[in-house]
C-alpha cells in the first residue's frame, strides 16, 4: 500500500515537472529564440516504416533544419533504419516495460528529458493520448479498436482513420500540417543517398519469397517454378533477397530451381539500405506482400506483389497514381479472405493464385515496356 501511494506521489510530481518544463521551454524560445521541436511517433513495424519514407522526406523539406528539429520515436526494430535515412535530427526508442507502472514511468522520464512544440503520431496505436502533457499542436490517429480511449480525450486533433489505407492515413497528417507538396518518386532515390551495392551480373530481377508472417507467403514450389520461367524467358539472373533468418528458405527455393548458376541468394548479406540499392538496380521485383514490396513501390521500380487479401485496402492495392503503372498487385479470384486480417486461415486464398497467372501478369506488363 505504501508503495502504491509512493508511486502515485512520484507520478504527480513528474506530471507537474512536465508542465513546468513545457512552459519554461516556450518562454525561453520567446526570449532567446531557437528551433521548434517536432516529435514524430513511428514505433510500428518495418513495412509501415518503409511506406512512411516518402512522407518523411516531405516533412523534412517542409520543416527545414535551420528552424525545426525533428525527433522520431521509433521501435527497437526500426531505430537503426530511421537513423540511416538521415531525415530526422534524432532517433530514439523507449526501453521495454513489464507493467503499466513501468510504462508510465518510462514515458514520464522521456517527457522530462524532451519537450516538443508539435507532436505527430504516424501510427494508429495512440497509447500516449491520455497522458496530461499533450501540447496544443498534437495529431493522433486511431482505428476502431481505440475508439473507447479516444472518447476520453476532448481533443479535436484525434482522428479516426478506420477504413482508410495507410497512404490515406499519412495524407491526413499532411492535410493537418497544410502541406500541399506531392511525392516525387523519381527524386526519392537521390534523397536516400543509397550505397552502391555491387552485383556481378548487372542484368537481374529481384525476388522476395519471404515475409514476417507465413500466411503472407506464396508457396516455395510456385516461387521456384516462377523463377525458372522468368530466367528461361528473360535470360536474366535472379537475386533472392531477405533477412538472415530467411536464408535457408531461399536456399530451398534455389535447390528446387533448374537454373542454380543463375540464382544469387542475398538473404542476410545486405543491410536494409543496401537492399534498397539492390532493388533499385533490378529490372523488376516480384515479392510477397511485405516490406520489400514497398521498397519497390517507393523507388518507382516495376513491382509485382503476390497478395492474399487479408489486409486488402490497408497497403495494397496502391494509390491510383502508382497501382497499374509501376506497381501491380496480383490477387486471387477467391475473395473470401479479403480483409479477414489473416484470421480465416482455412479460407486463405493466396494458394489459389496460380503460377501461370503470375507469370502472364508479369509478362503482359514487362514485355510491353521492353519490346524486342
Secondary structure, 3 states (H helix, E strand, C coil): CHHHHHHHHHHHHHHHHHHHHHHHHHHHHHHHCCCEEEEEEECCCHHHHHHHHHHHHHHHHHCCCCCEEEEEEECCCCHHHHHHHCCCCEEECCCCCCCHHHHHHHHHHHHHHCCCCEEEECCCCCCCCCCCCCCCEEEEEECHHHHHHHHCCCCCCEEECCCCCHHHHHHHHHHHHCCCCCCCHHHHHHHHCCCCCCCCCCCEEEEECCCCCHHHCCCHHHHHHHHHHHHHHHCCEEEECCCHHHHHHHHHHHHHCCCHHHEEECCCCCCHHHHHHHHHHCCCEEEECCHHHHHHHHHCCCEEEECCCCCCCCCCCCCCCCECCCEEEECCCCCCCCCCCCCCHHHCCHHHCCHHHHHHHHHHHHHHHCCC
